Amino acid sequence: MKIALITAFPPSRHALNEYGFHVAEQLRQERCVDLTVLGDYLPTPAEELPGFKVVRCWGFERHGTLGTLLRILRRVKPDVAWFNLGFASFGARPLSAVLGLLTPAAARLTGAYSHVTLHQLFETVNLEDAAVSSPRLYRLGGWLATHLLLSANSLSVLMPAYRQTLEQKYRRGRVSARSHGIFAARPDPPDFTRRGNPTHNILAFGKWGTYKRLELLIEAFNRAAETFPEVRLIIGGGDHPKTPGYVQSMAQRHANERIRFLGYVPEDAIPDLFRDASLAVMPYTSSAGSSGVAHLAAQYGVPVIASGIEDFRALAEHERIAMRFFTPGDVDSLVEQLLFTLNSPDELKTMAWRSYAAGVAMSMPQVVREYIRAFRQHDRVRTLQLAASLRRSGQRSGQSLRTDRMAGAVGERIQRWQDEDEIAGMPPTAT
C-alpha cells in the first residue's frame, strides 16, 4: 500500500511535527507500506532525517499549498493520502488556512483515498484564551473549515466527545474516534530511583503564552515549596507563535535555583526530561485537543496534575491516564494537589504505574496498524462494490466471459490481500 503522509515534519518545528514524525517512523517499519512524507517547507536548508522519503511541497501561510500538494499527489499516486492536521496547520490567516484545509477533499480527485487525523475542534477553543480578535468571523471560518475536512473520504478525531460533536452538529462525513497514542513501541517503566532522590522535579512542558500560561503554576509552586522544600520546577518549551517573548519575560522575573527555564527541548532530550520528573503539571485555562503532554507522561509513567477542564477529564476517562485535577484558575486548589501528591509516595507510585499501563495499551504500532487496517478495509469494500457493479453491467449486456474474468481477477486480489495480512502480521480482514 502506498501512503502519502501530509504533515509538518522535522526538522521543521511547526505544530504537530513530533506527532507526524512518530507516525511516519512507525509507517516506514510496516513491510506492507511504501511511505512518502509530504512535508512543510523549512525556513533554512537542512538535511532530511535519514531513512525517510520526504518531499517538501507546502508551507505555512502560503496560498499555493492546495495546487502544489495536488500536483505532488498526482505524481506520487498514493493509495492513501493521510493528513495530520489542526485547524491552523496551513496558516493562521483565514485565506491560507481555508485553502490548505480544502486539500483533503480535493485530494479525492487524484484517485487517492483521503483521510484526515484532526487534532482539535474549533468548538472546544476558548476564543479569549486563543487571542482571537474576531470571534464571529472565527466561528464562521471554523464551521466552513470543518465542513471542508468532513468532505475527505474519512476523518479521525482523538476523543470520543469530538466525534459526538461532529455527528450531532454537522451530520455528515465518516468520522471515527481513535487513540492519540504514545510516541513509542513500548513505554518505559517508571524508574523511581531517578525521582525524589532527594529532589522531586515538577515538569511543565509545552508552547506557552495563550491558554498555556505559567503565572498560576509559578505562584502555586512557590507556595508549595515553602512547605515541601525538596522540589524543583522545570519548564520546557518556547513561545506560542501568538505570544513571542512570553517565556523569556517569565524567565527574567522568576528563574532561580528552584525554577529552571529550558526553552525549546530537542526530541532526543525529551526522554530524560520525563524520566526524571515526579510530576507533570498542565496548568491550562482551556484545551486545544487531545494533549500530547499527557501522552508523553503516560509513555514515561509520570503522574499528571491538570486543570479540571472537560477535555482533560474526558481524556483521563477515555485513555485511563492517571490524572488529578485542580479547579481551573484557582491557585489554592493547585497548591493543595501539589502538596497532596508530593507528600504521598504511595500515590505517586500508584499513579505512575497506572499511566504506564495506559501507555502499554496505546503504543504507536497499535495505533498506526489500526489506521492501516481501516484503510485496507475501505480499499477492499470499494473493490468488491466495483466488482459487483461490473458484474451486474456484464449480465445486462451479456458479457459473461468478461465478468468471469473479472471474478477471477477479484479472487486473485482477495488472495493477495490475505497474503499481505500474513506478511504484516495482522489478522486477515474479513471480506
C-alpha positions in Angstrom: 0.0 0.0 0.0 1.4 3.4 -1.0 0.7 6.1 1.6 1.5 9.8 1.3 1.6 11.4 4.8 0.9 15.1 4.7 2.3 16.6 7.9 4.6 19.1 9.4 7.8 17.1 9.7 11.2 17.6 11.4 13.5 19.4 11.3 10.5 21.7 10.9 9.2 23.0 14.3 5.7 23.7 13.2 2.8 22.3 15.2 2.3 18.5 15.1 5.7 17.9 13.6 6.5 15.5 16.5 3.3 13.5 16.0 3.9 13.4 12.3 7.4 12.1 12.9 6.3 9.3 15.1 3.5 8.2 12.8 6.0 8.2 9.9 8.6 6.3 11.9 6.0 3.5 12.5 4.7 3.5 9.0 8.2 3.0 7.5 8.6 -0.1 9.6 5.5 -1.7 8.2 6.6 -4.1 5.5 3.3 -3.7 3.6 3.6 0.2 3.4 5.5 2.3 0.8 5.7 5.7 2.6 6.3 9.2 1.2 6.2 12.1 3.5 4.8 15.4 2.0 6.3 17.8 4.5 6.3 21.6 5.1 9.0 23.9 3.7 11.9 24.6 6.0 12.9 28.2 6.8 16.5 27.4 6.0 18.0 24.4 4.2 18.7 21.4 6.4 19.5 17.7 6.0 16.5 15.4 6.0 16.1 12.7 8.6 17.8 9.5 7.4 15.6 6.7 6.2 12.6 8.8 5.1 11.5 9.7 1.6 10.4 13.4 2.1 9.1 15.8 -0.5 8.8 19.4 0.8 5.9 20.9 -1.1 3.7 23.1 1.2 4.2 25.9 3.7 2.6 27.9 6.4 0.7 30.9 5.2 1.3 30.0 1.5 -1.7 30.4 -0.7 -0.3 28.0 -3.3 -0.4 25.0 -0.9 -3.5 23.5 -2.5 -2.1 23.5 -6.0 1.4 22.2 -5.1 0.0 19.4 -2.9 -2.4 18.2 -5.6 0.4 18.3 -8.2 2.7 16.1 -6.0 -0.1 13.7 -5.1 -0.8 13.1 -8.8 2.9 12.4 -9.3 3.3 10.1 -6.3 0.0 8.3 -7.0 -0.6 7.0 -3.4 -3.4 4.7 -2.5 -3.9 6.8 0.7 -3.4 10.5 1.3 -3.2 10.8 5.1 -3.4 14.3 6.5 -2.1 15.0 10.0 -3.8 18.4 10.8 -5.0 21.0 13.1 -7.1 24.0 12.0 -4.0 26.3 11.9 -1.7 23.7 10.2 -1.7 25.7 6.9 -1.9 29.2 8.3 -3.3 31.5 10.9 -4.8 33.9 8.3 -8.3 32.9 7.0 -7.4 32.6 3.3 -4.3 30.5 3.6 -5.9 28.3 6.3 -9.1 27.6 4.3 -7.2 27.0 1.0 -5.0 24.5 2.8 -7.9 22.7 4.6 -9.6 22.3 1.2 -6.8 19.9 0.2 -8.1 16.7 1.8 -11.4 17.0 -0.1 -9.6 17.9 -3.4 -7.2 15.0 -2.9 -10.0 12.6 -3.7 -9.9 13.9 -7.3 -6.4 12.4 -7.6 -7.8 8.9 -7.1 -6.3 8.6 -3.6 -8.3 7.7 -0.5 -8.2 10.8 1.6 -8.1 10.6 5.4 -7.7 13.3 8.0 -6.5 12.9 11.6 -7.8 16.1 13.2 -6.3 17.0 16.5 -8.8 19.6 17.7 -12.3 21.1 17.1 -12.8 24.8 16.9 -15.8 24.4 19.1 -13.6 23.5 22.1 -11.3 26.5 21.8 -11.7 29.3 24.3 -11.6 32.3 21.9 -10.4 34.7 24.6 -7.5 32.4 25.6 -6.6 31.9 21.9 -6.4 35.7 21.4 -8.9 35.6 18.6 -9.7 39.2 17.5 -12.9 38.5 15.6 -14.8 35.7 17.3 -17.8 35.8 15.0 -15.6 35.5 11.9 -13.6 32.8 13.6 -16.7 30.7 14.2 -17.9 31.1 10.7 -14.4 30.1 9.4 -14.3 27.2 11.8 -17.7 25.9 10.6 -16.6 26.2 7.0 -13.3 24.5 7.6 -14.9 21.6 9.4 -17.3 21.0 6.5 -14.3 21.0 4.1 -12.5 18.4 6.3 -15.6 16.3 6.5 -15.6 16.1 2.7 -12.5 13.8 2.8 -13.2 10.1 2.5 -12.9 9.7 6.2 -11.8 11.7 9.3 -10.5 10.6 12.7 -10.7 12.6 15.9 -8.8 11.7 19.1 -11.5 11.9 21.7 -15.0 10.3 21.6 -16.7 13.6 22.7 -15.3 15.2 19.5 -16.9 12.5 17.3 -20.2 13.1 19.1 -19.9 16.9 18.4 -19.3 16.3 14.7 -22.1 13.8 14.3 -24.6 16.0 16.2 -23.7 19.3 14.7 -22.7 18.5 11.1 -24.5 15.2 10.4 -22.2 14.3 7.5 -18.9 12.5 6.8 -17.4 9.3 8.0 -16.0 10.0 11.5 -14.1 7.7 13.8 -12.7 8.3 17.3 -9.1 6.9 17.7 -6.4 6.9 20.3 -3.8 9.6 20.1 -1.2 7.0 21.1 2.2 7.4 22.8 5.4 8.0 20.8 6.9 4.6 21.3 6.5 1.0 20.5 6.5 0.3 24.2 6.5 2.7 27.2 9.3 3.0 29.7 8.5 1.5 33.1 9.0 4.3 35.7 12.4 4.3 37.4 11.7 5.6 40.9 15.4 5.8 41.7 15.5 8.9 39.4 12.6 10.6 41.1 12.6 12.3 44.5 16.2 11.2 45.2 16.1 13.5 47.1 14.6 16.3 44.9 11.3 16.0 43.1 11.2 17.5 39.7 7.8 19.0 38.7 7.7 19.3 34.9 5.7 21.8 32.8 6.1 21.3 29.1 4.5 23.0 26.0 4.3 26.1 23.9 3.5 28.9 26.3 1.6 32.2 26.3 -2.0 31.7 25.2 -4.2 29.1 27.0 -1.0 27.6 28.4 0.3 30.2 31.0 2.8 30.0 33.8 1.8 32.6 36.3 -0.6 30.4 38.3 1.8 27.5 38.3 4.8 29.5 39.5 2.8 31.1 42.3 1.5 27.7 43.4 4.9 26.1 43.2 6.5 28.8 45.3 3.8 28.4 48.0 4.1 24.6 47.9 7.9 24.8 48.1 7.6 26.7 51.4 6.1 23.5 52.9 7.9 20.9 50.8 11.4 22.3 50.0 12.9 19.3 48.2 11.3 20.3 44.9 12.3 21.9 41.7 10.1 23.3 38.8 11.4 22.5 35.3 9.7 24.5 32.5 10.3 23.2 29.0 9.2 24.6 25.7 9.2 28.0 24.0 6.6 30.6 23.0 3.3 30.1 21.3 3.5 31.8 17.9 1.0 34.4 19.0 2.9 35.4 22.1 6.6 35.9 21.2 8.8 36.8 24.1 6.5 35.4 26.8 8.8 32.7 28.1 11.8 35.0 28.1 9.9 37.6 30.1 8.8 34.9 32.6 12.3 33.6 32.9 13.7 37.1 33.6 11.3 37.5 36.5 11.2 34.0 38.0 14.3 31.9 37.1 16.3 30.8 40.1 17.9 27.7 41.5 14.5 26.1 42.0 12.8 27.3 38.8 14.6 26.4 35.6 13.5 27.5 32.1 14.9 25.2 29.3 13.3 26.8 26.3 13.0 24.6 23.2 13.7 21.0 24.0 15.1 18.9 21.1 13.5 15.5 20.5 16.4 13.5 21.8 16.4 15.3 25.2 12.7 14.7 25.9 13.0 11.1 27.3 15.4 12.0 30.2 13.3 15.1 30.9 10.2 13.0 31.6 12.1 10.0 33.2 13.4 12.4 35.9 10.0 14.0 36.6 8.0 13.0 39.7 5.0 15.0 38.4 3.8 16.7 35.2 1.6 19.8 35.6 -0.8 21.1 32.9 -1.9 24.5 34.1 -4.1 25.3 31.1 -7.1 27.5 31.0 -8.7 25.7 28.1 -7.9 22.9 25.7 -6.9 22.6 22.0 -7.4 18.9 21.6 -6.0 15.6 22.9 -2.9 16.6 24.9 0.4 15.4 23.6 2.0 16.2 27.0 -0.4 13.9 28.8 0.5 11.1 26.4 4.2 11.7 26.9 3.5 11.4 30.6 1.9 8.1 30.0 4.8 7.0 27.9 7.2 7.5 30.8 4.9 6.7 33.7 4.6 10.2 35.0 1.6 11.2 37.2 -0.2 14.3 36.0 -1.9 17.2 37.8 -4.1 19.1 35.3 -6.7 21.8 35.2 -10.1 20.3 35.6 -11.4 21.3 32.2 -13.9 19.0 30.4 -11.4 17.7 27.8 -8.9 16.6 30.3 -11.4 14.8 32.4 -12.7 13.0 29.3 -9.1 12.2 28.3 -8.4 10.6 31.7 -11.6 8.5 31.4 -11.1 7.5 27.8 -7.4 6.6 27.9 -7.0 5.8 31.6 -4.1 8.2 32.1 -3.5 8.8 35.8 -4.5 12.5 36.4 -5.5 14.5 39.4 -7.4 17.8 38.9 -7.4 21.2 40.4 -10.1 23.9 39.9 -9.2 25.9 36.8 -7.7 29.3 37.7 -7.6 28.5 41.5 -4.1 28.7 42.9 -5.2 27.3 46.3 -6.6 24.2 44.6 -3.3 23.6 42.7 -1.2 24.1 45.8 -3.5 21.5 47.6 -3.0 18.9 44.8 0.8 19.5 44.6 1.3 19.0 48.4 -1.0 16.0 48.5 0.9 14.1 45.8 4.4 15.2 46.9 3.6 14.0 50.4 2.1 10.7 49.2 4.8 8.4 47.9 2.4 5.6 47.5 0.0 7.7 45.5 2.8 8.9 43.2 3.8 5.3 42.5 0.2 4.1 42.0 -0.4 6.9 39.5 2.9 6.2 37.8 2.1 2.6 37.2 -1.5 3.4 36.1 -0.2 5.8 33.5 2.4 3.2 32.4 -0.4 0.7 31.9 -2.3 3.2 29.8 0.7 3.7 27.7 1.1 0.0 27.1 -2.5 -0.1 25.8 -1.9 2.6 23.2 1.5 2.2 21.7 2.2 3.8 18.3 2.4 0.4 16.5 -1.1 -0.4 17.7 -2.4 3.0 16.7 -0.9 3.0 13.3 -1.9 -0.6 12.5 -5.5 0.3 13.3 -5.3 3.0 10.7 -3.8 0.7 8.1 -6.4 -1.9 8.9 -9.1 0.7 8.3 -7.5 1.8 5.0 -7.3 -1.7 3.7 -10.9 -2.5 4.7 -12.1 0.5 2.7 -10.0 -0.5 -0.3 -11.4 -4.0 -0.2 -15.0 -2.8 0.2 -14.6 -0.4 -2.7 -13.0 -3.1 -4.9 -15.8 -5.5 -4.2 -18.5 -2.9 -4.8 -16.9 -2.1 -8.1 -16.7 -5.8 -9.0 -20.4 -6.2 -8.2 -21.3 -3.2 -10.3 -19.3 -4.5 -13.2 -20.9 -8.0 -12.8 -24.4 -6.5 -13.0 -23.4 -4.5 -16.0 -21.9 -7.6 -17.7 -25.1 -9.6 -17.0 -27.3 -6.9 -18.6 -25.1 -6.7 -21.7 -24.4 -10.4 -22.0 -20.7 -10.1 -21.5 -20.4 -13.2 -19.3 -16.8 -14.0 -20.4 -15.7 -10.6 -19.3 -17.5 -10.9 -15.9 -16.0 -14.4 -15.4 -12.5 -13.0 -16.0 -13.3 -10.1 -13.6 -14.5 -12.5 -11.0 -11.2 -14.4 -11.3 -9.2 -11.2 -11.0 -11.2 -10.3 -7.9 -10.5 -13.7 -6.4 -6.7 -13.3 -7.1 -6.8 -9.9 -5.4 -8.5 -11.3 -2.3 -5.8 -13.9 -2.1 -3.2 -11.1 -2.3 -5.0 -9.3 0.5 -4.7 -12.3 2.7 -1.0 -12.8 1.8 -0.4 -9.1 2.7 -2.1 -9.6 6.1 0.1 -12.5 6.8 3.2 -10.5 5.9 2.1 -7.6 8.1 1.4 -9.9 11.0 -2.2 -8.9 11.1 -5.4 -11.0 11.5 -6.9 -11.3 8.0 -9.5 -8.6 7.3 -13.0 -10.0 6.7 -14.0 -9.9 3.1 
